[in-house]
Amino acid sequence: MIKATTFHPSRIGCPSLPGTMKGIVGSMPGVKDVAVRYEERSLDVTFDDAEISEEEIVKKKQMIYIFLF
């Protein structure tokens, strides 16, 4: 089933980070669309939960922070 969720990353302050997050999360199998709203500090993800879970997306998002900070 296709689902959509919005994440509110705590560390989205760097202007280059939204593009990095969009590219990495968007390349995950099962992710259909990613929209980063810098001003709102949000990451909208549409995904197929038969292919990927919300928890897997959260883990990837957390790994981006560890790698970049």
N, C-alpha and C positions, 0 to 999 in steps of 0.2 A: 504494500500500500504506500502511496506517495504521501509524505508528511512534510510539514514545514515547521520550523522552530526559529526562534530568535535568541541569540546569545548576546550577552552584554559583557564583553571582555573588559577586564579592569585595566589592561595595558594596551590601549589602542591610541596612545598619544603621539607616537611618531608618525609623521605623514606618509612614510613609505610602508609602514606595517599593514595597512588595509590591503594594499595590492599583494603583498606577500601572503597574507592570510587567505585572500580570495584564491590565489593560485594554488596554494598547497591544499586547502580544504576542497576546492573545486576539482582537484585531480584525483580525489579519493573515489574508488569504485562505489557506485550507488548514489553519489551526490549529483543531483540534477541541475542545481542552480545555487549561486552564492551571490549575495549582495551585501556590500559593506557600506554602512552609513556612518561616515566619520564623525559628523557633527553630533549624531545621536549616540555614538559609541556603541553601535550594534552590528551584529553579523547575522543576516537572515540566510538560512540554509534550507533548501528543498531537497529531500532525499527519499530513496526507496528503502523502507525499513526491512524489506526482504533481502536486501543486499548489504546494508550497513545499519548499525544501531546509533541512536543518539549518543550513547556512552562512548562509542568509538570516535565519533566526531569530537566530543569533549576531550578525550585523551589526546587526539592529534592537536587540538587547539592548545592544550597545555604544553605539549612538546614544542610547539612553536615558541612559546614564551621561554622555556628553558634554554632552547637553542639560541635565541636572540638576546636574552638578557643575562 
